[in-house]
Amino acid sequence: MRGYGQYCGLARSLEIVGDRWNLLIVRQLLLGPARYRDLIEGLPGIATNLLADRLRDLEAAGVVERRLAGKGNAVEYALTQWGSGLREPIESLIRWSTPLMGRGPEGDSFRPEWLALALPALLGARVKIRTAATVGLEFGGPSYQVRATRSGFEVGPRDGREVDATVRGGPACVLGLAAGALALADAEAAGMIEIDGDASVVRAVFAA
């Protein structure tokens, strides 16, 4: 890896994770350990040889480790304990990105699984939950859910349990609601979202 030659924590951090794709690889592994083919699928646009190079660099730096995935000889990649410490700066960058997300995907790839990192980062910074609730999310593909408790927010695929309400809308709208950049009443009035079930629960989860 090329260095900046500066005795500065930011410079030395960027020597490790500043290369193109590195933080997005970390994003995928913050969602959970993954096999190589899962990383390729979760990182649209990355070349297979570049992913291999980046994983090798991150492993050499102590950010990523390889291990056997359950039974057999299949290998998966996971963050080390030190690598997992990147969650906080990545969540800060997600919050910082709010003005960049309002214009929508504009043809860019979108995977609902990315919301599993983005929504807790956005909601956890501004919403206090008094009563546990679960809100379903539908984007026209696989259904997801937000579980809100006093200890925080969990986002993942629907697990079959009953939800208090369901929100249907585009990812840009859901991100705007989570960031507080879009008012729930305005989104409803404009027809950007539809709510089934207890609307007061949706207000409690998305409205600060």
Buried (B, 14 or more C-beta within 10 A) or exposed (E): EEEEEEEEEEEEEBBBBBBEBBBBBBBBBBBEBBEBEBBBEBBEEBEEEBBEEBBEBBBEBEBBBEEEBEEEEEEBBBBBEEBBEBBEEBBEEBBEBBEEBEEBEEEEEBBBBBBBBBBBBBBBBEBEBEEEBBBBBBBEEEBBBBBBEEEEBBBBEBEEEEBBBBBBBBBBBBBBBBBBEBEBEEBBEEEBBEBEBBBEBBEBBBBE
